[in-house]
Amino acid sequence: MGRGDEMAKSNGAIDIVNVREIQSTPAEISEWRHERKTRFLVDENIKPWAIHLMKRNKVDLLEVRGLGLAGRDDQKIFALCWKLRRFLITHDTDFLDDNHFPYNRCAGLMVLPEFSRQTSEFSDLITRAIIGVRKGADFWFQTKIEVSLDYVLTIRRWEKSEGSVNVSRVRIG
């Protein structure tokens, strides 16, 4: 049975719960441990409790509000992420527009779904999504991720060698 056969599929998404069953070699584990940590910039539309939750997960993050940039144009925030090489976390789906926010200037992007209030389910969703990208900063460069309420990450990654965007879906819960 191959790796693809071992992974349960649901709605076109790979279920990473079953991926854990796949054995990694000591070299692969060592390489992952030495990956550079992803540094984040959190957009002003992310609620303070969600930021606190991210900080509790020991991620390196800056806040747009904390930098005195609240109310700034999305293009400026996107450019700042590129300059600082920080992965942007936002609720703003406008950032998924490849014409206005191209991959060749994207330091990494995660668009979280909107929510009305803090719930344990949404806290779990944020935690799983952040943990998934907190390592491997170089891998997430030029990648846009959209998180859905049904625990599926839609990952769009620019593949320069192919000259195209590859799309994959991963279930995180």
MDTraj code that builds the backbone (N, CA, C; nanometers):
import mdtraj as md
import numpy as np

residues = "MET GLY ARG GLY ASP GLU MET ALA LYS SER ASN GLY ALA ILE ASP ILE VAL ASN VAL ARG GLU ILE GLN SER THR PRO ALA GLU ILE SER GLU TRP ARG HIS GLU ARG LYS THR ARG PHE LEU VAL ASP GLU ASN ILE LYS PRO TRP ALA ILE HIS LEU MET LYS ARG ASN LYS VAL ASP LEU LEU GLU VAL ARG GLY LEU GLY LEU ALA GLY ARG ASP ASP GLN LYS ILE PHE ALA LEU CYS TRP LYS LEU ARG ARG PHE LEU ILE THR HIS ASP THR ASP PHE LEU ASP ASP ASN HIS PHE PRO TYR ASN ARG CYS ALA GLY LEU MET VAL LEU PRO GLU PHE SER ARG GLN THR SER GLU PHE SER ASP LEU ILE THR ARG ALA ILE ILE GLY VAL ARG LYS GLY ALA ASP PHE TRP PHE GLN THR LYS ILE GLU VAL SER LEU ASP TYR VAL LEU THR ILE ARG ARG TRP GLU LYS SER GLU GLY SER VAL ASN VAL SER ARG VAL ARG ILE GLY".split()
xyz = np.array([
    [0.0853, -0.1178, 0.0000],
    [0.0000, 0.0000, 0.0000],
    [0.0896, 0.1237, 0.0000],
    [0.0699, 0.2173, -0.0945],
    [0.1515, 0.3379, -0.1044],
    [0.1042, 0.4470, -0.0106],
    [0.1841, 0.5527, -0.0025],
    [0.1492, 0.6656, 0.0847],
    [0.0120, 0.7219, 0.0528],
    [-0.0176, 0.7354, -0.0753],
    [-0.1468, 0.7897, -0.1147],
    [-0.2619, 0.7014, -0.0696],
    [-0.2383, 0.5680, -0.0689],
    [-0.3423, 0.4755, -0.0246],
    [-0.3632, 0.4823, 0.1259],
    [-0.2579, 0.5188, 0.2007],
    [-0.2673, 0.5229, 0.3462],
    [-0.3417, 0.6454, 0.3958],
    [-0.3545, 0.7447, 0.3137],
    [-0.4172, 0.8692, 0.3544],
    [-0.5644, 0.8668, 0.3184],
    [-0.6479, 0.8812, 0.4190],
    [-0.7921, 0.8846, 0.3930],
    [-0.8268, 1.0143, 0.3229],
    [-0.9155, 1.0066, 0.2259],
    [-0.9555, 1.1274, 0.1542],
    [-1.1001, 1.1576, 0.1854],
    [-1.1284, 1.2885, 0.1992],
    [-1.2638, 1.3327, 0.2276],
    [-1.2854, 1.4651, 0.1568],
    [-1.3824, 1.4718, 0.0691],
    [-1.4110, 1.5940, -0.0066],
    [-1.2868, 1.6438, -0.0801],
    [-1.2054, 1.5565, -0.1304],
    [-1.0858, 1.5966, -0.2029],
    [-0.9733, 1.6442, -0.1139],
    [-0.9859, 1.6283, 0.0184],
    [-0.8828, 1.6737, 0.1113],
    [-0.8113, 1.5535, 0.1705],
    [-0.6815, 1.5650, 0.1850],
    [-0.6044, 1.4612, 0.2520],
    [-0.6278, 1.4769, 0.4012],
    [-0.6578, 1.3688, 0.4696],
    [-0.6828, 1.3717, 0.6133],
    [-0.5503, 1.3498, 0.6849],
    [-0.4949, 1.4562, 0.7455],
    [-0.3636, 1.4415, 0.8075],
    [-0.3683, 1.3668, 0.9391],
    [-0.4846, 1.3351, 0.9889],
    [-0.4938, 1.2498, 1.1067],
    [-0.4293, 1.1157, 1.0746],
    [-0.4536, 1.0630, 0.9548],
    [-0.3961, 0.9360, 0.9135],
    [-0.2522, 0.9488, 0.8656],
    [-0.2098, 1.0679, 0.8298],
    [-0.0720, 1.0880, 0.7858],
    [0.0238, 1.0579, 0.9004],
    [-0.0174, 1.0845, 1.0235],
    [0.0675, 1.0598, 1.1399],
    [0.1097, 0.9138, 1.1499],
    [0.0314, 0.8241, 1.0906],
    [0.0629, 0.6827, 1.0955],
    [0.1816, 0.6476, 1.0063],
    [0.2142, 0.7317, 0.9108],
    [0.3251, 0.7074, 0.8202],
    [0.4546, 0.7322, 0.8968],
    [0.5459, 0.6389, 0.8924],
    [0.6706, 0.6486, 0.9662],
    [0.7690, 0.7417, 0.8947],
    [0.8271, 0.8339, 0.9708],
    [0.9303, 0.9220, 0.9180],
    [1.0662, 0.8668, 0.9580],
    [1.1639, 0.8901, 0.8731],
    [1.2989, 0.8455, 0.9052],
    [1.3600, 0.9437, 1.0053],
    [1.4605, 0.9011, 1.0806],
    [1.5279, 0.9933, 1.1739],
    [1.5842, 1.1164, 1.1024],
    [1.6310, 1.0992, 0.9794],
    [1.6855, 1.2127, 0.9031],
    [1.5750, 1.3147, 0.8719],
    [1.4549, 1.2652, 0.8342],
    [1.3426, 1.3552, 0.8060],
    [1.2996, 1.4297, 0.9324],
    [1.2953, 1.3601, 1.0439],
    [1.2575, 1.4237, 1.1706],
    [1.3599, 1.5288, 1.2091],
    [1.4870, 1.4976, 1.1947],
    [1.5933, 1.5924, 1.2278],
    [1.5858, 1.7159, 1.1383],
    [1.5618, 1.6940, 1.0100],
    [1.5512, 1.8060, 0.9162],
    [1.4357, 1.8972, 0.9554],
    [1.3220, 1.8403, 0.9909],
    [1.2048, 1.9198, 1.0297],
    [1.2348, 2.0015, 1.1555],
    [1.3027, 1.9418, 1.2526],
    [1.3362, 2.0128, 1.3780],
    [1.4244, 2.1338, 1.3523],
    [1.5044, 2.1263, 1.2471],
    [1.5969, 2.2359, 1.2179],
    [1.5422, 2.3382, 1.1190],
    [1.4203, 2.3184, 1.0742],
    [1.3575, 2.4151, 0.9846],
    [1.3439, 2.5498, 1.0543],
    [1.3571, 2.6543, 0.9781],
    [1.3422, 2.7896, 1.0307],
    [1.1965, 2.8142, 1.0694],
    [1.1770, 2.8754, 1.1864],
    [1.0412, 2.9050, 1.2321],
    [0.9797, 3.0157, 1.1467],
    [0.8514, 3.0019, 1.1232],
    [0.7771, 3.1027, 1.0491],
    [0.7503, 3.2208, 1.1403],
    [0.7715, 3.3392, 1.0879],
    [0.7413, 3.4621, 1.1626],
    [0.6137, 3.5204, 1.1033],
    [0.5252, 3.5704, 1.1893],
    [0.3928, 3.6133, 1.1480],
    [0.3703, 3.7628, 1.1671],
    [0.2811, 3.8171, 1.0850],
    [0.2249, 3.9509, 1.1042],
    [0.0741, 3.9305, 1.1076],
    [0.0106, 3.9769, 1.2147],
    [-0.1323, 3.9561, 1.2331],
    [-0.2056, 4.0841, 1.1956],
    [-0.2990, 4.0721, 1.1028],
    [-0.3772, 4.1858, 1.0542],
    [-0.4649, 4.2409, 1.1659],
    [-0.5077, 4.3635, 1.1492],
    [-0.5869, 4.4308, 1.2521],
    [-0.7254, 4.3702, 1.2725],
    [-0.7735, 4.2908, 1.1786],
    [-0.9080, 4.2340, 1.1906],
    [-0.9119, 4.1053, 1.2741],
    [-0.7980, 4.0588, 1.3202],
    [-0.7933, 3.9395, 1.4054],
    [-0.8196, 3.9831, 1.5497],
    [-0.9125, 3.9140, 1.6144],
    [-0.9538, 3.9493, 1.7507],
    [-0.8399, 3.9280, 1.8505],
    [-0.8358, 4.0126, 1.9554],
    [-0.7300, 4.0003, 2.0578],
    [-0.7217, 3.8610, 2.1217],
    [-0.8354, 3.7945, 2.1443],
    [-0.8285, 3.6614, 2.2058],
    [-0.7595, 3.5620, 2.1132],
    [-0.7786, 3.5787, 1.9813],
    [-0.7141, 3.4891, 1.8854],
    [-0.5627, 3.5152, 1.8822],
    [-0.5234, 3.6405, 1.8950],
    [-0.3807, 3.6753, 1.9008],
    [-0.3185, 3.6145, 2.0261],
    [-0.3891, 3.6256, 2.1384],
    [-0.3405, 3.5668, 2.2635],
    [-0.3223, 3.4157, 2.2473],
    [-0.4158, 3.3516, 2.1809],
    [-0.4082, 3.2076, 2.1567],
    [-0.2843, 3.1740, 2.0735],
    [-0.2567, 3.2540, 1.9723],
    [-0.1386, 3.2306, 1.8890],
    [-0.0111, 3.2478, 1.9704],
    [-0.0079, 3.3512, 2.0542],
    [0.1099, 3.3745, 2.1382],
    [0.1309, 3.2591, 2.2355],
    [0.0217, 3.2028, 2.2853],
    [0.0309, 3.0878, 2.3755],
    [0.0949, 2.9683, 2.3064],
    [0.0821, 2.9623, 2.1755],
    [0.1446, 2.8561, 2.0975],
    [0.2879, 2.8908, 2.0577],
    [0.3404, 2.9941, 2.1204],
    [0.4817, 3.0331, 2.1072],
    [0.5247, 3.0607, 1.9636],
    [0.4439, 3.1411, 1.8951],
    [0.4833, 3.1822, 1.7605],
    [0.5381, 3.3244, 1.7668],
    [0.6274, 3.3545, 1.6759],
    [0.6864, 3.4873, 1.6646],
    [0.5902, 3.5719, 1.5828],
    [0.5217, 3.6651, 1.6496],
    [0.4268, 3.7456, 1.5737],
    [0.4320, 3.8922, 1.6115],
    [0.4044, 3.9727, 1.5114],
    [0.3859, 4.1164, 1.5271],
    [0.2418, 4.1467, 1.4906],
    [0.1878, 4.2517, 1.5515],
    [0.0504, 4.2918, 1.5224],
    [0.0504, 4.4230, 1.4448],
    [-0.0364, 4.4314, 1.3435],
    [-0.0513, 4.5549, 1.2670],
    [-0.0843, 4.6701, 1.3625],
    [-0.1771, 4.6438, 1.4562],
    [-0.2140, 4.7476, 1.5544],
    [-0.0933, 4.7906, 1.6367],
    [-0.0148, 4.6941, 1.6810],
    [0.1020, 4.7229, 1.7644],
    [0.2096, 4.8017, 1.6921],
    [0.2120, 4.7933, 1.5616],
    [0.3092, 4.8683, 1.4819],
    [0.2558, 5.0065, 1.4435],
    [0.1344, 5.0387, 1.4894],
    [0.0739, 5.1674, 1.4569],
    [0.0269, 5.1759, 1.3119],
    [-0.0064, 5.0622, 1.2525],
    [-0.0445, 5.0596, 1.1110],
    [-0.1923, 5.0293, 1.0893],
    [-0.2720, 5.0355, 1.1947],
    [-0.4157, 5.0097, 1.1809],
    [-0.4759, 5.1086, 1.0817],
    [-0.5631, 5.0591, 0.9955],
    [-0.6284, 5.1441, 0.8965],
    [-0.5494, 5.1634, 0.7687],
    [-0.4295, 5.1065, 0.7605],
    [-0.3481, 5.1196, 0.6395],
    [-0.4046, 5.0367, 0.5265],
    [-0.3734, 5.0766, 0.4070],
    [-0.4142, 5.0077, 0.2854],
    [-0.3595, 4.8643, 0.2837],
    [-0.4405, 4.7702, 0.2345],
    [-0.3992, 4.6299, 0.2266],
    [-0.2696, 4.6119, 0.1480],
    [-0.2517, 4.6902, 0.0414],
    [-0.1293, 4.6808, -0.0391],
    [-0.0052, 4.7113, 0.0457],
    [-0.0173, 4.8087, 0.1356],
    [0.0963, 4.8455, 0.2216],
    [0.1256, 4.7359, 0.3230],
    [0.0209, 4.6743, 0.3767],
    [0.0393, 4.5649, 0.4720],
    [0.1053, 4.4463, 0.4018],
    [0.0586, 4.4146, 0.2818],
    [0.1141, 4.3047, 0.2025],
    [0.2623, 4.3302, 0.1725],
    [0.2937, 4.4536, 0.1334],
    [0.4328, 4.4911, 0.1039],
    [0.5203, 4.4837, 0.2291],
    [0.4637, 4.5219, 0.3434],
    [0.5383, 4.5148, 0.4688],
    [0.5721, 4.3695, 0.5028],
    [0.4775, 4.2801, 0.4822],
    [0.5036, 4.1373, 0.5061],
    [0.6197, 4.0896, 0.4205],
    [0.6212, 4.1320, 0.2945],
    [0.7302, 4.0941, 0.2035],
    [0.8631, 4.1492, 0.2545],
    [0.8636, 4.2737, 0.2922],
    [0.9864, 4.3388, 0.3390],
    [1.0388, 4.2725, 0.4664],
    [0.9487, 4.2419, 0.5594],
    [0.9875, 4.1811, 0.6866],
    [0.9971, 4.0287, 0.6790],
    [0.9545, 3.9727, 0.5641],
    [0.9500, 3.8271, 0.5443],
    [0.8664, 3.7606, 0.6536],
    [0.7449, 3.8159, 0.6707],
    [0.6511, 3.7648, 0.7703],
    [0.5241, 3.7158, 0.7032],
    [0.4767, 3.6044, 0.7476],
    [0.3562, 3.5371, 0.7007],
    [0.2352, 3.6121, 0.7556],
    [0.1451, 3.6559, 0.6693],
    [0.0295, 3.7365, 0.7096],
    [-0.0881, 3.6484, 0.7490],
    [-0.1482, 3.6791, 0.8648],
    [-0.2702, 3.6118, 0.9097],
    [-0.3808, 3.7164, 0.9128],
    [-0.4922, 3.6865, 0.8460],
    [-0.6000, 3.7833, 0.8315],
    [-0.7340, 3.7117, 0.8136],
    [-0.8410, 3.7893, 0.8177],
    [-0.9735, 3.7397, 0.7783],
    [-1.0097, 3.7925, 0.6389],
    [-0.9304, 3.8831, 0.5864],
    [-0.9601, 3.9561, 0.4633],
    [-0.9337, 3.8706, 0.3394],
    [-1.0406, 3.8239, 0.2758],
    [-1.0274, 3.7395, 0.1568],
    [-0.9777, 3.8164, 0.0343],
    [-0.9744, 3.9492, 0.0410],
    [-0.9209, 4.0279, -0.0704],
    [-0.7764, 3.9883, -0.1012],
    [-0.7024, 3.9460, 0.0003],
    [-0.5626, 3.9074, -0.0192],
    [-0.5472, 3.7840, -0.1082],
    [-0.6555, 3.7105, -0.1300],
    [-0.6498, 3.5923, -0.2172],
    [-0.6548, 3.6289, -0.3655],
    [-0.6808, 3.7562, -0.3963],
    [-0.6853, 3.8035, -0.5344],
    [-0.5421, 3.8104, -0.5891],
    [-0.5082, 3.7173, -0.6772],
    [-0.3723, 3.7067, -0.7293],
    [-0.3320, 3.8247, -0.8165],
    [-0.4265, 3.8954, -0.8745],
    [-0.3939, 4.0121, -0.9568],
    [-0.3471, 4.1294, -0.8709],
    [-0.4104, 4.1493, -0.7563],
    [-0.3737, 4.2599, -0.6678],
    [-0.2654, 4.2220, -0.5675],
    [-0.2570, 4.0932, -0.5345],
    [-0.1612, 4.0436, -0.4358],
    [-0.0898, 3.9217, -0.4943],
    [0.0075, 3.9470, -0.5850],
    [0.0709, 3.8377, -0.6594],
    [0.1626, 3.7506, -0.5725],
    [0.1777, 3.6276, -0.6159],
    [0.2618, 3.5317, -0.5435],
    [0.4069, 3.5763, -0.5362],
    [0.4557, 3.6421, -0.6408],
    [0.5971, 3.6804, -0.6416],
    [0.6293, 3.7907, -0.5414],
    [0.5279, 3.8420, -0.4717],
    [0.5480, 3.9415, -0.3651],
    [0.4812, 3.8951, -0.2356],
    [0.4504, 3.7657, -0.2274],
    [0.3781, 3.7105, -0.1117],
    [0.4751, 3.6364, -0.0199],
    [0.4867, 3.6844, 0.1030],
    [0.5729, 3.6197, 0.2018],
    [0.5008, 3.5054, 0.2718],
    [0.3793, 3.4776, 0.2312],
    [0.2963, 3.3736, 0.2923],
    [0.1701, 3.4377, 0.3471],
    [0.0585, 3.3686, 0.3338],
    [-0.0710, 3.4243, 0.3716],
    [-0.1620, 3.3145, 0.4234],
    [-0.2313, 3.3438, 0.5329],
    [-0.3359, 3.2548, 0.5823],
    [-0.4599, 3.3380, 0.6073],
    [-0.5696, 3.3003, 0.5420],
    [-0.6975, 3.3683, 0.5604],
    [-0.7854, 3.2783, 0.6462],
    [-0.8136, 3.3262, 0.7672],
    [-0.8994, 3.2529, 0.8596],
    [-1.0450, 3.2874, 0.8316],
    [-1.1368, 3.1949, 0.8562],
    [-1.2785, 3.2262, 0.8353],
    [-1.3270, 3.3269, 0.9392],
    [-1.4314, 3.3994, 0.9036],
    [-1.4929, 3.4934, 0.9974],
    [-1.5640, 3.4154, 1.1070],
    [-1.5729, 3.4755, 1.2221],
    [-1.6440, 3.4142, 1.3332],
    [-1.7086, 3.5243, 1.4144],
    [-1.8160, 3.4917, 1.4835],
    [-1.8873, 3.5949, 1.5595],
    [-1.8399, 3.6030, 1.7037],
    [-1.7943, 3.4906, 1.7578],
    [-1.7483, 3.4920, 1.8968],
    [-1.6491, 3.3782, 1.9175],
    [-1.5801, 3.3845, 2.0291],
    [-1.4834, 3.2808, 2.0615],
    [-1.5561, 3.1533, 2.1024],
    [-1.5169, 3.0431, 2.0419],
    [-1.5695, 2.9120, 2.0795],
    [-1.4507, 2.8171, 2.0891],
    [-1.4703, 2.7067, 2.1587],
    [-1.3611, 2.6096, 2.1694],
    [-1.3293, 2.5500, 2.0323],
    [-1.4314, 2.5323, 1.9482],
    [-1.4100, 2.4770, 1.8148],
    [-1.3244, 2.5723, 1.7296],
    [-1.3553, 2.7021, 1.7354],
    [-1.2775, 2.7967, 1.6561],
    [-1.1359, 2.8105, 1.7118],
    [-1.1217, 2.8062, 1.8436],
    [-0.9883, 2.8099, 1.9052],
    [-0.9052, 2.6908, 1.8586],
    [-0.9677, 2.5727, 1.8531],
    [-0.9000, 2.4526, 1.8071],
    [-0.8583, 2.4669, 1.6605],
    [-0.9466, 2.5214, 1.5789],
    [-0.9175, 2.5423, 1.4371],
    [-0.7959, 2.6337, 1.4191],
    [-0.7934, 2.7460, 1.4903],
    [-0.6800, 2.8391, 1.4810],
    [-0.5518, 2.7704, 1.5248],
    [-0.5575, 2.7015, 1.6387],
    [-0.4381, 2.6347, 1.6914],
    [-0.3829, 2.5345, 1.5915],
    [-0.4684, 2.4510, 1.5348],
    [-0.4224, 2.3502, 1.4384],
    [-0.3637, 2.4158, 1.3132],
    [-0.4276, 2.5212, 1.2653],
    [-0.3791, 2.5889, 1.1446],
    [-0.2428, 2.6533, 1.1688],
    [-0.2277, 2.7208, 1.2825],
    [-0.1012, 2.7890, 1.3142],
    [0.0105, 2.6874, 1.3365],
    [-0.0180, 2.5822, 1.4108],
    [0.0835, 2.4798, 1.4358],
    [0.1315, 2.4197, 1.3040],
    [0.0407, 2.4070, 1.2073],
    [0.0774, 2.3498, 1.0782],
    [0.1767, 2.4320, 0.9985],
    [0.1830, 2.5621, 1.0225],
    [0.2724, 2.6484, 0.9431],
    [0.3806, 2.7169, 1.0266],
    [0.3885, 2.6866, 1.1550],
    [0.4846, 2.7600, 1.2385],
    [0.6292, 2.7188, 1.2148],
    [0.6510, 2.6102, 1.1445],
    [0.7858, 2.5691, 1.1049],
    [0.7923, 2.5676, 0.9529],
    [0.9124, 2.5793, 0.9003],
    [0.9303, 2.5704, 0.7557],
    [0.9005, 2.7005, 0.6839],
    [0.9499, 2.8118, 0.7389],
    [0.9217, 2.9437, 0.6820],
    [0.9486, 2.9500, 0.5322],
    [1.0575, 2.8898, 0.4882],
    [1.0916, 2.8952, 0.3455],
    [0.9920, 2.8176, 0.2606],
    [0.9383, 2.7092, 0.3148],
    [0.8398, 2.6299, 0.2417],
    [0.7113, 2.7092, 0.2190],
    [0.6695, 2.7886, 0.3171],
    [0.5425, 2.8616, 0.3092],
    [0.5542, 2.9917, 0.2300],
    [0.6765, 3.0302, 0.1931],
    [0.6977, 3.1502, 0.1143],
    [0.6264, 3.1350, -0.0194],
    [0.5570, 3.2387, -0.0665],
    [0.4805, 3.2399, -0.1918],
    [0.3665, 3.1384, -0.1899],
    [0.3046, 3.1245, -0.0722],
    [0.1919, 3.0337, -0.0527],
    [0.0753, 3.1089, 0.0088],
    [-0.0440, 3.0799, -0.0393],
    [-0.1670, 3.1369, 0.0172],
    [-0.2522, 3.0222, 0.0684],
    [-0.2972, 3.0354, 0.1929],
    [-0.3765, 2.9306, 0.2560],
    [-0.5094, 2.9888, 0.3003],
    [-0.6167, 2.9220, 0.2631],
    [-0.7500, 2.9601, 0.3084],
    [-0.8003, 2.8499, 0.4006],
    [-0.8376, 2.8894, 0.5226],
    [-0.8841, 2.7946, 0.6236],
    [-1.0364, 2.7966, 0.6244],
    [-1.0982, 2.6789, 0.6226],
    [-1.2442, 2.6726, 0.6263],
    [-1.2911, 2.6202, 0.7616],
    [-1.4147, 2.6498, 0.7929],
    [-1.4718, 2.6074, 0.9206],
    [-1.4808, 2.4558, 0.9338],
    [-1.4727, 2.3830, 0.8213],
    [-1.4778, 2.2371, 0.8284],
    [-1.3374, 2.1752, 0.8362],
    [-1.2400, 2.2560, 0.8848],
    [-1.1038, 2.2088, 0.9117],
    [-1.0282, 2.1661, 0.7864],
    [-1.0538, 2.2326, 0.6763],
    [-0.9800, 2.2052, 0.5530],
    [-0.8993, 2.3292, 0.5160],
    [-0.7719, 2.3067, 0.4902],
    [-0.6853, 2.4138, 0.4410],
    [-0.6773, 2.3992, 0.2899],
    [-0.7086, 2.5058, 0.2178],
    [-0.6866, 2.5089, 0.0738],
    [-0.5549, 2.5831, 0.0544],
    [-0.4566, 2.5104, 0.0081],
    [-0.3203, 2.5632, -0.0037],
    [-0.2910, 2.5882, -0.1502],
    [-0.2648, 2.7150, -0.1825],
    [-0.2296, 2.7534, -0.3193],
    [-0.0840, 2.7983, -0.3163],
    [-0.0028, 2.7301, -0.3917],
    [0.1416, 2.7555, -0.3878],
    [0.1939, 2.7815, -0.5289],
    [0.2686, 2.8892, -0.5422],
    [0.3308, 2.9225, -0.6699],
    [0.4498, 2.8311, -0.6925],
    [0.4478, 2.7599, -0.8029],
    [0.5581, 2.6721, -0.8418],
    [0.6283, 2.7383, -0.9591],
    [0.7349, 2.8106, -0.9285],
    [0.8057, 2.8879, -1.0304],
    [0.8553, 2.7987, -1.1443],
    [0.9087, 2.6820, -1.1104],
    [0.9628, 2.5934, -1.2137],
    [0.8546, 2.5479, -1.3117],
    [0.7306, 2.5387, -1.2646],
    [0.6199, 2.4977, -1.3504],
    [0.5468, 2.6171, -1.4104],
    [0.5682, 2.7357, -1.3530],
    [0.4995, 2.8550, -1.4003],
    [0.3504, 2.8527, -1.3723],
    [0.3127, 2.7851, -1.2632],
    [0.1701, 2.7744, -1.2320],
    [0.1478, 2.7663, -1.0808],
    [0.0209, 2.7745, -1.0453],
    [-0.0192, 2.7637, -0.9052],
    [-0.0727, 2.6223, -0.8834],
    [-0.0166, 2.5542, -0.7850],
    [-0.0660, 2.4218, -0.7472],
    [-0.1602, 2.4380, -0.6291],
    [-0.2717, 2.3702, -0.6339],
    [-0.3719, 2.3779, -0.5279],
    [-0.3872, 2.2403, -0.4639],
    [-0.3823, 2.2393, -0.3316],
    [-0.4090, 2.1140, -0.2595],
    [-0.4973, 2.1450, -0.1401],
    [-0.5646, 2.0425, -0.0943],
    [-0.6511, 2.0579, 0.0227],
    [-0.6070, 1.9579, 0.1283],
    [-0.5966, 2.0062, 0.2517],
    [-0.5524, 1.9228, 0.3615],
    [-0.6510, 1.9378, 0.4769],
    [-0.6993, 1.8257, 0.5285],
    [-0.7883, 1.8271, 0.6461],
    [-0.7006, 1.8261, 0.7705],
    [-0.7252, 1.9193, 0.8624],
    [-0.6436, 1.9313, 0.9828],
    [-0.7182, 1.8874, 1.1095],
    [-0.8330, 1.8330, 1.0958],
    [-0.9066, 1.7916, 1.2165],
    [-1.0007, 1.6796, 1.1896],
])
top = md.Topology()
chain = top.add_chain()
for i, resn in enumerate(residues, 1):
    res = top.add_residue(resn, chain, resSeq=i)
    for name in ("N", "CA", "C"):
        top.add_atom(name, md.element.get_by_symbol(name[0]), res)
traj = md.Trajectory(xyz[None], top)
